[in-house]
Amino acid sequence: MFLILFVLIICIPLSLFALSNTEMVTLGIWPTDYMVQVHLSLAILVAMAVAFFLGGLLVWFSALAQRRRANRAERTVKLLEAQIEELKARPALAISASSS
């Protein structure tokens, strides 16, 4: 079901956009004289894809600090739980040692 929604919402409008913009444009890299001619739709779709992936990387890197902090907190919780279990076992050892 998700695939059908994806196709209807994203792919069909992008395909229609690509089919309706067939003019050629010249793209150049500023400090060089390198120029390439591509279809307008291809240039825009590639720019959108690059922006999408750069945005994903930005979100991933911004969440990296929270993931590290969560992992550190999880290790601390496991250490504290182990200490709690050790402290719970101590009175039982003290009682058994005093009764012997």
N, C-alpha and C positions, 0 to 999 in steps of 0.2 A: 504494500500500500504506500509506503514511504517513497519508493522508487517512482511510482506513478505520479505522486504529488511533486516530487523533485523535477520530473520531466515536464510536467505541465506548468509549474511556476517558474522554473529557471531556464531549462533547455529550449523550450519552444520560443520564448521571447528573444533569447540570444541568437537562435537560428534565424528568426525573422529579421533581426537587426543586421546580422551578417549578410543576408541575402539582399537587403535593401540598400546597403552602402558598399557599392562596388567601385567607387572612384579610386584612382591611384593618388597617393600622397607621397611626398618626398620627406623622409626623416633623415636628420643629420645629427651628428654628435658635435657639440659646440667647439671644443678646442681643436678638433681635427677637421679635415675637409671630407671625411667619410660620409657618404650619403647613400641611402637605399630607398628604392621605391616599393611600397607595399600598398595593399588595399586598405582603405580607411577602417573598415570593420576589423580587419586583422590587427591593425595597430592599436585600436581601442580595446579589443578583447585581450590582447597580450598585456597591455598596460593594466587592465582590470585584474588579470590573473597575477601579475607581479605584485600589485597592491594588496591583493587578498593574501598571498603568501607572506609578504612582509608584515602585514597586520597580524597574521597568525604567529609569526616569530616574535613579534613585539609582545603579544599576550603571553606566549610561552615563557619568554625571558622575565616578564614582570611577575609571573606566578612562581618563578623559580625560588625566590626568597621565601615565599609562604610554604612551599613544599619542603624546603630545608628546615624551616622552623617547625613544621608539623612532624617531620621525621625526628628531629631532636626531642620534641615533646613526647613523642611515642617511646623513644628510647628511655627517657627519664621516667615515664610512667611504668615501663617494664621493670626498671631498676627499683623503683619505689615499691612495686608490688612484690618483687622478690624479697626486699627488706621486710615488708609486712609479714610475709609468710615465715621468714626467719625469726622474727620477733614473736609470732604466734607459737612457734615451735619451742622457743626458749623456756617458757613457764612449765611446759610439759617435761622438759629435760631437768629443770631445777626441782620439780616435785619428785620425779623418779630418783634423782640423785640424793635428795634429803631423806627419802623413805628407805634407802638401802643402808 
